[in-house]
């Protein structure tokens, strides 16, 4: 009996080693579609091709109606017989191809009367969703990644927002040969654990144009699908007062087409008078700070008449600051779904050159 137990434990130990050995980094190309970051995948026994939006905040993977002539169930997915307790949707499972990796993922199929989610095609990597249907949970439980963490990095965001070209990658499990700036390395920042959003806590200082701005909530969030950096009304007013004090010309113009709840455009004739926005955080488990610098080229874009639009938006939602998605051009960010922690490192100068 003792020998059988030892043999069983030995087999289990070997299997664990094999699983860890096979665990890998999974690198998936991303592009924009309808102003949303999507990845292309094939799923089901029939390998139906879809573009699935990637989601990071509170979410669950959902694949519903594919087209007028094609529904999810005829792609060869199977019901697990379970119900998602949060949404009330039926849970299904199907084989997926994630840029060459064969795996099985669970997802919800909402009924047609659920107008909010019906027609949605999304894969979840998000905050607080470890008990819901999520890609990271599935891959981690199957031993295909070492940790349930997703790294995001992008290039040429403004140029590719409407072109549909590959604009970056999501890497799952770990970063494979990251091009990190010399003297930097991946560091953990203190998670805000705020509601259903990935956030960074302990903002020590927010500096711009030689001024220090006070943030009432002491947390920063992310706009994953928008290049706009969100500020509270109070911070926007402080920035405009600083422009006047430093004789920086600006004008505010309404733009109904702006992809933002704030339809105001903040326009300046040049950006050479600007300096970096610096957001200073506390690193986790250390007494050291970490500064994320946002260059004028990152928070602006050139428009007609050789003017520049500052990628600022005013929000009135109790959130002082959100990073726009152009920040992923300068930094690697890792989002750990299991404990909601966030890693960061400054990227090197190299652009994304291959898929």
PyMOL commands that set and color helices and strands:
alter all, ss='L'
color gray80, all
select helices_A, chain A and resi 2-22+72-75+135-141+157-160+233-245+304-306+325-329
alter helices_A, ss='H'
color red, helices_A
select strands_A, chain A and resi 26-33+36-43+48-55+62-63+78-83+90-98+101-109+121-124+149-154+166-172+187-189+200-201+203-208+211-213+219-222+229-232+251-254+264-268+277-282+289-294+300-302+308-310+312-315+321-323+331-336+342-346
alter strands_A, ss='S'
color yellow, strands_A
deselect
rebuild
show_as cartoon
